[in-house]
Amino acid sequence: MKEQLYTIPVNEAFEKECECPVCAMYRSLEQGAIEFVMGPSYMEDDVRMETDQKGFCEKHLKLMYQNQNRLGLALMLHTHMKRTIADLEKISSKDKQDKKSGLFKKKEEGSQVKAYVDAMNESCYVCERIERIFARYITTIFYLYRTDEEFRKKFKQSKGICTKHYGFLYEEAVNQLGSKEVAEFRKELNALYLENMKRVRDDLEWYTDKFDYRYKDEPWKNSKDAVQRTLLKTSGIWEDELE
C-alpha cells in the first residue's frame, strides 16, 4: 500500500471535530468525485463512455445538478439517454422475438428488459468512483491502527463513529487484522462507539428538557445542535443534506 497517498486524509479526518470521521472521509471523496465528473473530465472520451453506460444514482444526480454546470450535466445525460434508448430498443425487440418463440413464461419472469433496468438502477459512476478509493481509506485506518501509535491515540480520542460505520469496522477487522489484534480493536471500537453515543444521547435529552418550562432558564450546555449531531451519529445524515 502506498501509505503516503492515504495516511494524510485518514489522519485529517480523525483530527476533525466530527461525530464520525469515516463519514467525513466518505463525504470528502463524494465532493471530490462530483467536482471531477462536473469538471473538464466530462469531455474526455473514456469518462463519457463510463457515464453513458453506468449513469448516476438519484443522490448524485441531485448533487451534480446543484453544481451549477448545467451544460456539462446536459451533455452527459444526453449521451447517457442515447445509450439507454439504443440498448432498450435492441433488448425489447429481442424479448418480443423470444416471446413469440414461446421461450418466456406467461408473466414474462426474468425478462432482459427488467434485468437491464434493474442493473441501471443499481449503477452509478460517482458511487463506483468513491467506493474504489474509500476501500483504500478503510485499509489505511487498520494499517495506521497497527503501525502508528499517534494515530491510535487519535482514534481513541475521537468523538466516535456513526452506527453504520461502527458495524462496518467491527466486521472488517477480521479481514484486516490478526486474531489477537481483532479482539483488541473491537474492544476499543466498542468503548469508543458506546461512550460517544451516550454522550450525544445525553445532549439530546437535555435538548428536549429545555422545552420544559422548569428548565427554560437553564443553560443549553452542549445541546443546541444535538439533533443535527444525532442524525449523523445514527444515520450518517449531514445537516446540509436536509436543506
KOLLUMTI-744309 format. One record per residue: residue number from 1; x, y, z of N, C-alpha, C, O in turn. Coordinates in steps of 0.05 Angstrom, whole numbers, plus 5000, padded with zeros to 4 digits. Layout:
N
<NUM <X Y Z> <X Y Z> <X Y Z> <X Y Z>>
...
END
This chain:
243
<1 <5017 4976 5000> <5000 5000 5000> <5017 5025 5000> <5037 5026 5015>>
<2 <5011 5045 4984> <5026 5070 4983> <5015 5088 5005> <4997 5104 5001>>
<3 <5028 5085 5029> <5017 5099 5053> <5016 5129 5049> <4997 5142 5059>>
<4 <5036 5140 5035> <5037 5169 5032> <5013 5180 5017> <5007 5204 5020>>
<5 <4999 5164 5002> <4976 5173 4987> <4951 5174 5004> <4932 5189 4998>>
<6 <4950 5158 5026> <4925 5154 5040> <4926 5162 5070> <4905 5167 5082>>
<7 <4949 5163 5082> <4951 5169 5110> <4943 5197 5116> <4931 5203 5138>>
<8 <4948 5216 5099> <4942 5244 5104> <4912 5248 5106> <4903 5259 5127>>
<9 <4895 5240 5087> <4866 5244 5090> <4854 5229 5113> <4835 5239 5126>>
<10 <4865 5206 5119> <4854 5190 5142> <4861 5204 5168> <4844 5206 5186>>
<11 <4886 5212 5171> <4894 5227 5195> <4878 5252 5199> <4869 5259 5221>>
<12 <4875 5267 5177> <4860 5292 5179> <4831 5288 5187> <4820 5304 5202>>
<13 <4819 5266 5177> <4791 5260 5185> <4789 5255 5215> <4769 5264 5227>>
<14 <4808 5241 5226> <4807 5234 5255> <4815 5257 5272> <4813 5255 5297>>
<15 <4825 5278 5260> <4832 5302 5276> <4809 5322 5276> <4810 5341 5292>>
<16 <4789 5318 5260> <4766 5336 5259> <4747 5333 5283> <4745 5312 5295>>
<17 <4734 5356 5289> <4713 5355 5309> <4688 5345 5295> <4671 5360 5286>>
<18 <4685 5319 5294> <4664 5307 5278> <4654 5282 5292> <4669 5267 5305>>
<19 <4627 5277 5290> <4615 5254 5303> <4622 5228 5289> <4617 5206 5300>>
<20 <4633 5229 5264> <4641 5204 5250> <4663 5211 5230> <4656 5220 5208>>
<21 <4688 5206 5236> <4710 5211 5217> <4707 5195 5192> <4716 5204 5170>>
<22 <4696 5171 5194> <4693 5155 5170> <4672 5167 5151> <4676 5167 5127>>
<23 <4651 5178 5162> <4632 5193 5146> <4645 5217 5133> <4640 5224 5110>>
<24 <4663 5231 5148> <4677 5254 5138> <4694 5247 5114> <4696 5262 5095>>
<25 <4708 5224 5116> <4724 5215 5094> <4707 5209 5069> <4714 5217 5047>>
<26 <4685 5195 5073> <4668 5189 5051> <4657 5215 5038> <4656 5217 5014>>
<27 <4649 5233 5055> <4638 5258 5045> <4658 5274 5028> <4652 5285 5008>>
<28 <4683 5274 5038> <4704 5288 5023> <4709 5275 4996> <4712 5288 4976>>
<29 <4708 5248 4995> <4711 5234 4970> <4688 5240 4951> <4691 5243 4927>>
<30 <4664 5241 4963> <4640 5247 4947> <4641 5274 4935> <4635 5277 4911>>
<31 <4649 5294 4950> <4652 5321 4939> <4673 5322 4917> <4669 5336 4897>>
<32 <4695 5308 4922> <4716 5307 4901> <4707 5293 4876> <4714 5302 4854>>
<33 <4691 5272 4879> <4681 5257 4855> <4661 5274 4839> <4661 5274 4815>>
<34 <4644 5290 4853> <4625 5307 4840> <4641 5329 4824> <4634 5335 4801>>
<35 <4661 5341 4837> <4677 5361 4824> <4691 5350 4800> <4694 5364 4780>>
<36 <4700 5325 4802> <4714 5312 4780> <4696 5308 4756> <4702 5316 4733>>
<37 <4673 5297 4762> <4655 5290 4740> <4642 5315 4727> <4635 5314 4704>>
<38 <4639 5336 4743> <4628 5360 4732> <4649 5380 4722> <4642 5402 4712>>
<39 <4674 5373 4724> <4695 5389 4713> <4701 5382 4684> <4684 5370 4671>>
<40 <4724 5390 4674> <4731 5384 4645> <4731 5355 4638> <4729 5348 4614>>
<41 <4732 5337 4658> <4733 5309 4653> <4709 5298 4637> <4712 5278 4623>>
<42 <4686 5312 4639> <4662 5301 4626> <4665 5302 4595> <4649 5290 4581>>
<43 <4686 5317 4585> <4691 5318 4557> <4709 5296 4547> <4713 5292 4523>>
<44 <4722 5281 4566> <4740 5260 4559> <4725 5235 4550> <4705 5227 4563>>
<45 <4734 5223 4529> <4720 5200 4517> <4717 5177 4536> <4696 5165 4538>>
<46 <4738 5171 4551> <4737 5147 4569> <4718 5152 4592> <4704 5133 4601>>
<47 <4717 5176 4602> <4698 5183 4624> <4669 5182 4613> <4652 5170 4626>>
<48 <4665 5194 4590> <4638 5195 4578> <4628 5166 4572> <4605 5161 4574>>
<49 <4646 5149 4563> <4639 5122 4557> <4628 5108 4582> <4608 5093 4581>>
<50 <4641 5113 4605> <4632 5101 4630> <4606 5113 4640> <4589 5098 4649>>
<51 <4604 5139 4639> <4580 5152 4649> <4556 5145 4631> <4533 5142 4641>>
<52 <4561 5141 4605> <4539 5133 4588> <4529 5105 4596> <4505 5100 4596>>
<53 <4547 5088 4603> <4540 5060 4610> <4528 5058 4638> <4507 5045 4641>>
<54 <4540 5071 4657> <4532 5067 4685> <4511 5087 4695> <4495 5080 4713>>
<55 <4511 5111 4684> <4491 5130 4694> <4498 5140 4722> <4521 5138 4731>>
<56 <4477 5150 4736> <4481 5162 4762> <4457 5155 4780> <4435 5153 4770>>
<57 <4463 5152 4806> <4441 5148 4825> <4426 5174 4831> <4436 5195 4824>>
<58 <4404 5172 4844> <4387 5195 4849> <4402 5216 4866> <4401 5240 4860>>
<59 <4416 5207 4887> <4430 5225 4905> <4451 5241 4890> <4453 5265 4893>>
<60 <4467 5227 4873> <4489 5241 4860> <4479 5258 4836> <4493 5277 4829>>
<61 <4457 5251 4824> <4446 5269 4804> <4437 5295 4817> <4441 5316 4805>>
<62 <4426 5294 4841> <4418 5319 4855> <4443 5336 4861> <4442 5360 4857>>
<63 <4464 5323 4870> <4489 5338 4876> <4501 5350 4850> <4512 5372 4851>>
<64 <4500 5335 4829> <4510 5345 4803> <4494 5368 4794> <4505 5387 4783>>
<65 <4468 5367 4797> <4450 5389 4789> <4457 5414 4806> <4457 5437 4795>>
<66 <4462 5411 4831> <4469 5433 4849> <4496 5445 4842> <4502 5468 4850>>
<67 <4513 5431 4827> <4539 5440 4820> <4538 5465 4801> <4558 5480 4799>>
<68 <4516 5469 4788> <4511 5491 4770> <4522 5489 4742> <4517 5506 4725>>
<69 <4538 5468 4737> <4548 5464 4710> <4526 5449 4694> <4529 5426 4688>>
<70 <4506 5464 4687> <4482 5452 4674> <4489 5442 4646> <4478 5422 4637>>
<71 <4507 5456 4633> <4515 5447 4606> <4529 5420 4607> <4522 5401 4592>>
<72 <4548 5417 4625> <4561 5391 4629> <4542 5369 4636> <4544 5347 4625>>
<73 <4524 5375 4654> <4504 5355 4662> <4486 5347 4638> <4480 5324 4634>>
<74 <4478 5368 4623> <4461 5362 4600> <4475 5345 4579> <4463 5327 4568>>
<75 <4500 5350 4574> <4515 5335 4554> <4518 5305 4563> <4515 5287 4547>>
<76 <4524 5301 4589> <4527 5274 4599> <4500 5259 4598> <4499 5236 4590>>
<77 <4479 5272 4607> <4453 5259 4607> <4443 5254 4579> <4430 5234 4574>>
<78 <4450 5271 4560> <4441 5267 4532> <4453 5242 4520> <4439 5226 4509>>
<79 <4480 5239 4523> <4492 5214 4512> <4485 5189 4528> <4483 5168 4517>>
<80 <4480 5193 4554> <4471 5170 4570> <4443 5161 4561> <4438 5137 4559>>
<81 <4425 5180 4555> <4399 5174 4546> <4400 5160 4519> <4385 5141 4513>>
<82 <4417 5170 4501> <4420 5157 4475> <4429 5128 4478> <4418 5111 4464>>
<83 <4448 5123 4495> <4457 5096 4500> <4435 5079 4511> <4431 5056 4503>>
<84 <4420 5089 4531> <4398 5074 4543> <4376 5067 4523> <4367 5045 4522>>
<85 <4369 5087 4507> <4348 5083 4486> <4356 5061 4467> <4341 5043 4460>>
<86 <4381 5063 4457> <4391 5044 4437> <4392 5016 4449> <4384 4996 4436>>
<87 <4401 5014 4474> <4403 4987 4487> <4375 4975 4491> <4371 4952 4486>>
<88 <4356 4991 4501> <4330 4981 4507> <4314 4975 4481> <4297 4956 4481>>
<89 <4318 4990 4460> <4305 4983 4435> <4314 4955 4426> <4298 4939 4416>>
<90 <4340 4951 4428> <4351 4925 4419> <4342 4902 4438> <4334 4881 4428>>
<91 <4342 4907 4464> <4335 4886 4483> <4305 4880 4481> <4297 4856 4481>>
<92 <4289 4901 4480> <4260 4896 4480> <4251 4882 4454> <4232 4866 4454>>
<93 <4265 4888 4432> <4260 4875 4407> <4266 4845 4409> <4251 4828 4399>>
<94 <4288 4839 4422> <4295 4810 4426> <4275 4796 4445> <4269 4773 4440>>
<95 <4266 4811 4465> <4247 4799 4484> <4221 4792 4469> <4209 4771 4474>>
<96 <4212 4809 4450> <4188 4804 4435> <4191 4779 4418> <4173 4763 4415>>
<97 <4215 4776 4406> <4220 4753 4389> <4220 4727 4405> <4210 4707 4397>>
<98 <4232 4729 4430> <4233 4706 4447> <4205 4698 4456> <4199 4674 4459>>
<99 <4188 4718 4461> <4161 4713 4470> <4145 4698 4448> <4130 4679 4453>>
<100 <4149 4707 4423> <4135 4694 4401> <4145 4665 4398> <4130 4648 4388>>
<101 <4170 4661 4405> <4181 4634 4402> <4173 4616 4426> <4180 4592 4426>>
<102 <4159 4627 4445> <4150 4611 4468> <4171 4607 4489> <4169 4588 4505>>
<103 <4192 4623 4488> <4214 4619 4507> <4208 4632 4534> <4222 4625 4554>>
<104 <4188 4649 4536> <4181 4663 4561> <4157 4651 4574> <4139 4640 4560>>
<105 <4155 4653 4600> <4131 4645 4615> <4110 4666 4610> <4116 4688 4600>>
<106 <4086 4660 4618> <4064 4679 4613> <4069 4706 4627> <4062 4726 4615>>
<107 <4080 4706 4650> <4085 4731 4665> <4111 4744 4657> <4118 4765 4668>>
<108 <4125 4732 4638> <4150 4743 4628> <4170 4747 4651> <4184 4768 4652>>
<109 <4171 4728 4668> <4190 4729 4690> <4219 4728 4679> <4224 4713 4661>>
<110 <4236 4745 4690> <4264 4744 4682> <4269 4757 4654> <4287 4749 4640>>
<111 <4252 4776 4647> <4257 4789 4621> <4283 4804 4620> <4292 4814 4641>>
<112 <4295 4806 4597> <4320 4820 4594> <4317 4850 4598> <4335 4864 4607>>
<113 <4293 4860 4592> <4288 4889 4597> <4289 4895 4627> <4302 4914 4635>>
<114 <4275 4878 4642> <4275 4881 4671> <4303 4879 4683> <4311 4895 4700>>
<115 <4318 4860 4673> <4346 4857 4683> <4363 4881 4676> <4379 4890 4693>>
<116 <4359 4892 4652> <4375 4916 4644> <4367 4940 4662> <4385 4954 4672>>
<117 <4341 4944 4666> <4332 4967 4682> <4341 4964 4711> <4349 4984 4723>>
<118 <4339 4940 4722> <4348 4935 4749> <4378 4942 4752> <4386 4954 4771>>
<119 <4394 4932 4733> <4423 4937 4734> <4428 4967 4732> <4446 4977 4745>>
<120 <4413 4981 4715> <4417 5010 4712> <4410 5025 4738> <4424 5044 4746>>
<121 <4389 5016 4752> <4380 5029 4777> <4401 5025 4799> <4402 5040 4818>>
<122 <4417 5004 4797> <4437 4998 4817> <4464 5009 4810> <4484 5005 4825>>
<123 <4466 5022 4787> <4492 5031 4777> <4495 5061 4780> <4476 5076 4776>>
<124 <4520 5070 4787> <4525 5098 4789> <4555 5103 4786> <4571 5092 4801>>
<125 <4562 5118 4766> <4591 5124 4761> <4604 5137 4785> <4626 5130 4793>>
<126 <4590 5156 4798> <4602 5170 4821> <4605 5151 4845> <4626 5151 4858>>
<127 <4585 5135 4850> <4586 5115 4872> <4611 5097 4869> <4626 5092 4888>>
<128 <4614 5087 4845> <4636 5068 4840> <4663 5082 4842> <4682 5069 4852>>
<129 <4665 5106 4834> <4690 5121 4836> <4697 5126 4866> <4720 5123 4874>>
<130 <4676 5132 4882> <4681 5136 4910> <4689 5110 4924> <4708 5110 4939>>
<131 <4675 5089 4918> <4679 5064 4932> <4707 5053 4928> <4719 5041 4945>>
<132 <4717 5057 4904> <4745 5047 4898> <4765 5059 4917> <4782 5045 4927>>
<133 <4763 5085 4921> <4782 5099 4938> <4776 5095 4968> <4793 5092 4984>>
<134 <4750 5095 4974> <4741 5091 5001> <4751 5065 5013> <4758 5063 5036>>
<135 <4751 5044 4997> <4761 5018 5006> <4791 5020 5014> <4799 5007 5034>>
<136 <4806 5036 5000> <4834 5040 5007> <4837 5056 5033> <4855 5051 5050>>
<137 <4819 5075 5037> <4819 5090 5062> <4813 5072 5086> <4825 5075 5107>>
<138 <4795 5054 5083> <4788 5035 5104> <4813 5018 5111> <4819 5013 5134>>
<139 <4826 5008 5090> <4850 4993 5094> <4871 5009 5109> <4886 4999 5126>>
<140 <4873 5035 5103> <4892 5053 5115> <4886 5057 5145> <4904 5059 5161>>
<141 <4860 5058 5152> <4853 5060 5180> <4865 5037 5196> <4877 5041 5217>>
<142 <4861 5013 5186> <4872 4990 5201> <4902 4989 5200> <4915 4981 5219>>
<143 <4914 4997 5177> <4943 4998 5175> <4955 5017 5196> <4974 5010 5210>>
<144 <4943 5041 5198> <4953 5060 5218> <4948 5051 5246> <4964 5056 5264>>
<145 <4925 5038 5250> <4919 5028 5277> <4940 5008 5286> <4948 5007 5310>>
<146 <4950 4992 5267> <4970 4971 5274> <4998 4983 5277> <5014 4973 5293>>
<147 <5004 5004 5262> <5032 5012 5259> <5039 5040 5270> <5062 5047 5273>>
<148 <5019 5056 5276> <5024 5084 5283> <5010 5090 5310> <4986 5092 5312>>
<149 <5027 5093 5331> <5017 5098 5358> <5002 5125 5360> <4983 5127 5375>>
<150 <5012 5145 5345> <4999 5171 5345> <4970 5169 5334> <4952 5181 5344>>
<151 <4968 5154 5312> <4941 5151 5301> <4923 5136 5320> <4899 5142 5323>>
<152 <4934 5116 5334> <4918 5101 5353> <4907 5119 5375> <4884 5115 5384>>
<153 <4923 5139 5383> <4914 5158 5403> <4891 5175 5391> <4871 5180 5405>>
<154 <4895 5184 5366> <4874 5200 5353> <4848 5183 5351> <4826 5194 5356>>
<155 <4851 5158 5345> <4827 5140 5343> <4812 5139 5369> <4788 5142 5370>>
<156 <4827 5135 5391> <4814 5133 5418> <4803 5159 5427> <4783 5160 5442>>
<157 <4815 5181 5419> <4807 5208 5429> <4787 5221 5411> <4778 5244 5416>>
<158 <4779 5208 5389> <4759 5220 5370> <4732 5219 5383> <4728 5209 5405>>
<159 <4712 5231 5370> <4685 5233 5380> <4669 5208 5372> <4644 5209 5373>>
<160 <4682 5187 5365> <4668 5162 5357> <4659 5162 5329> <4667 5179 5313>>
<161 <4643 5143 5322> <4634 5140 5294> <4604 5134 5294> <4591 5128 5314>>
<162 <4592 5136 5270> <4564 5130 5267> <4558 5100 5269> <4577 5084 5268>>
<163 <4533 5093 5272> <4525 5065 5276> <4533 5048 5252> <4542 5026 5254>>
<164 <4528 5059 5228> <4534 5044 5203> <4563 5037 5202> <4570 5014 5197>>
<165 <4581 5056 5207> <4610 5051 5204> <4621 5036 5228> <4642 5023 5226>>
<166 <4607 5038 5251> <4615 5021 5274> <4612 4991 5266> <4630 4975 5269>>
<167 <4589 4985 5255> <4584 4957 5246> <4603 4948 5224> <4613 4926 5224>>
<168 <4609 4967 5206> <4626 4961 5184> <4655 4955 5193> <4667 4935 5185>>
<169 <4666 4973 5211> <4693 4969 5221> <4695 4944 5239> <4715 4930 5238>>
<170 <4674 4939 5254> <4673 4916 5272> <4677 4890 5255> <4692 4872 5263>>
<171 <4662 4889 5233> <4664 4865 5216> <4689 4864 5200> <4701 4843 5196>>
<172 <4697 4887 5189> <4721 4888 5171> <4747 4882 5186> <4766 4874 5173>>
<173 <4747 4885 5212> <4771 4879 5228> <4782 4851 5223> <4806 4847 5222>>
<174 <4764 4832 5218> <4772 4804 5214> <4788 4802 5188> <4806 4785 5186>>
<175 <4783 4819 5168> <4797 4818 5143> <4823 4834 5143> <4839 4830 5125>>
<176 <4826 4851 5163> <4849 4869 5162> <4869 4864 5185> <4892 4873 5182>>
<177 <4861 4850 5206> <4879 4847 5229> <4882 4818 5236> <4867 4800 5228>>
<178 <4903 4812 5252> <4907 4785 5263> <4887 4780 5285> <4873 4798 5294>>
<179 <4885 4755 5293> <4864 4746 5312> <4866 4761 5338> <4846 4769 5349>>
<180 <4890 4764 5349> <4894 4779 5374> <4887 4808 5371> <4875 4821 5388>>
<181 <4895 4819 5348> <4890 4848 5343> <4860 4853 5340> <4850 4874 5348>>
<182 <4846 4834 5328> <4817 4837 5324> <4803 4841 5351> <4787 4860 5354>>
<183 <4809 4824 5370> <4797 4826 5396> <4803 4853 5409> <4785 4866 5421>>
<184 <4827 4862 5408> <4835 4887 5420> <4822 4911 5405> <4812 4930 5418>>
<185 <4821 4910 5379> <4809 4931 5363> <4779 4933 5370> <4769 4955 5374>>
<186 <4766 4910 5370> <4737 4910 5375> <4731 4921 5403> <4711 4934 5407>>
<187 <4748 4915 5422> <4744 4925 5449> <4745 4955 5450> <4729 4969 5462>>
<188 <4766 4966 5436> <4769 4995 5435> <4747 5008 5419> <4738 5030 5425>>
<189 <4740 4995 5397> <4719 5005 5380> <4692 5006 5395> <4677 5026 5393>>
<190 <4686 4985 5410> <4661 4985 5425> <4660 5008 5446> <4640 5022 5448>>
<191 <4682 5011 5460> <4684 5032 5480> <4681 5060 5467> <4666 5077 5477>>
<192 <4694 5064 5445> <4693 5089 5430> <4665 5095 5421> <4655 5117 5424>>
<193 <4652 5075 5409> <4625 5079 5398> <4605 5084 5420> <4590 5103 5419>>
<194 <4605 5067 5440> <4584 5068 5461> <4587 5093 5478> <4567 5106 5485>>
<195 <4611 5100 5486> <4615 5124 5502> <4606 5149 5488> <4593 5167 5500>>
<196 <4611 5151 5462> <4603 5175 5447> <4574 5175 5440> <4562 5196 5438>>
<197 <4562 5151 5436> <4533 5150 5432> <4519 5160 5457> <4499 5174 5455>>
<198 <4529 5152 5480> <4517 5160 5505> <4520 5190 5509> <4502 5204 5519>>
<199 <4543 5201 5501> <4548 5230 5503> <4527 5245 5486> <4515 5264 5496>>
<200 <4523 5237 5461> <4504 5250 5444> <4475 5245 5454> <4458 5263 5453>>
<201 <4470 5222 5464> <4444 5216 5475> <4437 5235 5498> <4415 5245 5500>>
<202 <4457 5240 5516> <4452 5258 5538> <4448 5286 5529> <4432 5301 5540>>
<203 <4463 5295 5509> <4459 5321 5497> <4431 5324 5486> <4418 5345 5489>>
<204 <4422 5303 5473> <4395 5303 5461> <4374 5304 5483> <4353 5318 5480>>
<205 <4379 5290 5504> <4359 5290 5526> <4357 5318 5538> <4335 5327 5544>>
<206 <4380 5331 5542> <4379 5358 5553> <4366 5378 5533> <4352 5397 5542>>
<207 <4370 5373 5508> <4356 5390 5487> <4326 5388 5491> <4312 5408 5490>>
<208 <4316 5364 5495> <4287 5361 5498> <4278 5372 5525> <4256 5384 5527>>
<209 <4295 5370 5546> <4288 5381 5572> <4285 5411 5571> <4269 5423 5586>>
<210 <4301 5424 5554> <4300 5453 5552> <4273 5464 5543> <4267 5487 5546>>
<211 <4256 5446 5532> <4229 5455 5523> <4209 5452 5546> <4185 5459 5543>>
<212 <4219 5442 5568> <4202 5441 5593> <4206 5467 5608> <4228 5477 5612>>
<213 <4184 5479 5616> <4185 5506 5629> <4203 5506 5654> <4213 5526 5662>>
<214 <4206 5482 5666> <4223 5481 5690> <4252 5486 5685> <4267 5493 5703>>
<215 <4260 5482 5659> <4289 5486 5652> <4294 5509 5634> <4316 5512 5623>>
<216 <4274 5526 5630> <4276 5547 5609> <4298 5567 5616> <4310 5579 5597>>
<217 <4305 5570 5641> <4326 5589 5648> <4353 5576 5652> <4373 5589 5658>>
<218 <4354 5550 5648> <4379 5535 5650> <4396 5539 5624> <4384 5543 5603>>
<219 <4422 5536 5626> <4439 5539 5601> <4434 5515 5582> <4426 5493 5591>>
<220 <4439 5520 5557> <4435 5499 5537> <4457 5478 5538> <4454 5456 5528>>
<221 <4479 5485 5551> <4503 5467 5552> <4512 5461 5524> <4516 5479 5508>>
<222 <4515 5435 5518> <4525 5428 5491> <4502 5415 5474> <4507 5397 5459>>
<223 <4478 5426 5478> <4455 5412 5466> <4442 5426 5442> <4424 5415 5429>>
<224 <4451 5450 5435> <4437 5466 5415> <4437 5451 5388> <4418 5453 5373>>
<225 <4458 5437 5381> <4460 5423 5356> <4457 5393 5360> <4466 5377 5343>>
<226 <4445 5385 5381> <4443 5356 5388> <4427 5341 5367> <4434 5318 5361>>
<227 <4406 5352 5356> <4390 5338 5336> <4407 5333 5311> <4407 5311 5300>>
<228 <4421 5353 5302> <4438 5350 5278> <4460 5329 5282> <4465 5312 5265>>
<229 <4472 5330 5306> <4493 5310 5311> <4482 5282 5314> <4495 5262 5307>>
<230 <4458 5280 5324> <4445 5254 5327> <4439 5242 5300> <4442 5218 5296>>
<231 <4430 5259 5281> <4425 5249 5254> <4450 5237 5241> <4449 5216 5228>>
<232 <4473 5250 5246> <4498 5240 5235> <4506 5214 5250> <4515 5195 5238>>
<233 <4503 5215 5276> <4512 5192 5292> <4495 5167 5286> <4506 5145 5284>>
<234 <4469 5170 5283> <4452 5147 5280> <4448 5139 5250> <4444 5115 5245>>
<235 <4450 5158 5232> <4443 5152 5204> <4462 5163 5183> <4458 5159 5160>>
<236 <4483 5176 5192> <4503 5187 5172> <4492 5210 5156> <4501 5214 5133>>
<237 <4472 5224 5166> <4460 5247 5152> <4472 5273 5161> <4473 5279 5185>>
<238 <4482 5288 5141> <4494 5315 5147> <4472 5336 5147> <4452 5333 5132>>
<239 <4476 5356 5163> <4455 5377 5165> <4448 5390 5138> <4425 5394 5132>>
<240 <4469 5396 5122> <4463 5409 5096> <4449 5392 5076> <4439 5401 5056>>
<241 <4448 5365 5081> <4433 5347 5064> <4403 5349 5068> <4387 5340 5052>>
<242 <4395 5362 5089> <4367 5365 5096> <4355 5390 5083> <4331 5394 5084>>
<243 <4372 5408 5072> <4363 5433 5062> <4350 5430 5034> <4341 5449 5022>>
END
